[in-house]
């Protein structure tokens, strides 16, 4: 299941100054262009690793509760809400005491709390909605160096400052963070 971004990251995973340095861009006129390049390569890193890099709110939906709900795009930081449509067609928000959030495992997951079971849902698509916050943290200080290195190298590649041998190794920088 692919999550939908509800609240995108508020910050970049690398500083704009570092990206401008990697691009060897000169002048404030290129700030917006370099920032866009960072955003583009951040999306590439998220796709390659199947992770949320900077803290963001995501949402997944499913037709019914499954025994264990795995939440894509780790690192799971918190659950905003779990909503469901009951057999009568009414939407309800599940009490957080009724489920357990596992933030230690990647990807993170939700399970019924001990002694509890998932409620019955209507037979329809998107009967269950889980909204959650994922990412390494709120800003560049929480991002692993290998991810920062990937993004900065991709920015440098865009501005043709790396040799062909360095470019070939750039995708490998994400291997340690990739979810298989």
Secondary structure, 3 states (H helix, E strand, C coil): CCCEEEECCCCCCCCHHHHHHHHCCCCHHHHHHHHHHHHHHHHHHHHHHCECCCCEEEEEEECCCCCEEECCCECEEEEEEEEEECCCCCEEECCHHHEEEECCCCCCEEEECCCCCCCCCCCCCCCEEEEEEECCCCCHHHCCHHHHHHHHHHHHHHCCCCCHHHHHHHHHHHHHHCCC
